[in-house]
Amino acid sequence: MADIKVYKRVSKGRTFIRVAVTPKSTETRKLLRQFQAGVKEFEKDWKATPAYRDAQKAKKKKKAKK
């Protein structure tokens, strides 16, 4: 099978999750690829939200003032 470690950290109301996997079989590698694809799809959906776009605009505006 595989050695799987999940690291979770919460900072400033944000949750960071890191998954470390040592694949040892083709089945495990397949599951890891599916997980990574799911994370990418989630990021893509999140970046399409108005809240994300507004936050990015505010961040750029704040950075431009400095």
Secondary structure, DSSP 4 states (H G I P E B T S, - for coil): --EEEEEEEEETTEEEEEEEEE--SHHHHHHHHHHHHHHHHHHHHHHTSHHHHHHHHHHHHHHHH-
